[in-house]
Amino acid sequence: MRFGFIFLARDLQAVGPIAKLGEEQGYDLIGIGDSPSLCHDPFVALAIAAQQTRRVRLGTGVTNPQTRHPLILANLAATLAGLAPGRTFLGLGIGNSGVRHANAAPATLGSLESTVDIVRRLMAGTAVDMGGSGIVVHARGKQVPILLACSGPRSLRQAGRIADVVLINVGFSPDVIADAMRWVREGAEAAGRDPAAIEAWVFGIGVIADSREQALDEAIGPAVAIAAYVLRGDAAAKRIPPAVAAKVGQLLREYQYGEHFVPGHTSNYHLAARLGITDYLLDRLTIAGTAEDCRGKIAALREAGIHNLCFSFSGGPDPARYVRRFGEEVLPAFAN
């Protein structure tokens, strides 16, 4: 199996050491999130990470076309590719906290697809009409893979049609993951693409600690944060059990984006317990516990055919601890 992780650059001085540690511990992919009210700029952080690593793949995890124009995205992505040739990607999605905090709406899937097309043409060196003028980017000629973060049937089929890499953000339930893989495959086949050419990573919260109780306590807030956007939309398609569907709907209505991914016992942390869905969210959306607990859940995913697993360390109190302990105590059990 291959492993990656995504985190927020809350402390710019810690970015280099975390990226270096990740590479040393054998991770294959590192993403840095883009949410201006929560963390430093991801492209600045990625430039730092690029200087501290030699092998691991680096990119945004993820940015969006609502707060960054395609011309800016193309130039940033091509510039990063110049710092770390052959090992970068541009991660895109419709936007979540970074968009909401800017008082904007998430991008439509049509807008996202248009952005992917424009960015690819600009990075290839093609002039693109921008207000009547043919514009190119300065750092052109450095094409990089496009990663799309997806959590629903339509976006996953879109990734199958147009993405190089797909981040499957539906949780860790094998049946839900199987649905997601099928939707990616359907999109690829509809576009005449080989589904095997699309690199798929399953994504969710990772937390490891000495005790299961500590790990689960640290995982609750991040699990609620992930649920606040992963579980939106068609409850049946997302296999939300009828017994908890109404409570999940209430979570979506009451979630406080002003506390998004804030570590600790925030009102969002307490929301899951008040609604009685803590166990459901932890089981579906996290790999959390002792090293033994985490190895057990990952082993089940491997048996289900999952080969690439990406952890979110964005909401935890100490991402460096997670990087190190997963690297030392979990990843060696799944070395290819």
TAJOKA-V76679 format. One line per field, one symbol per residue. phi: phi as a letter, one per 40 degrees, with the letter a starting at -180 (. if undefined). Layout:
# TAJOKA-V76679
phi: ???
This chain:
# TAJOKA-V76679
phi: .bbaababccbccccdcccccdcccgcbabbbcbadcbaccccccccccccbbbbccbacbbbaccbbcdccdccccccccccbdgababcbachbccccccfbcdcccccccccdccccccccgccbcbggbcbbccccgbcbcbbbcbbadcccccdccbccbbccbbhbcdccccdccccccccccccgbcdccccbbcbicbabacbcccccccccddccccdcbccchcccccfcddcbdcccdcdcccdbccbdfcchccccdccccccgbdccccccbbbaicdcdcccccccccccgcbbbbccbcbccaccccdcccccbbddcbcc
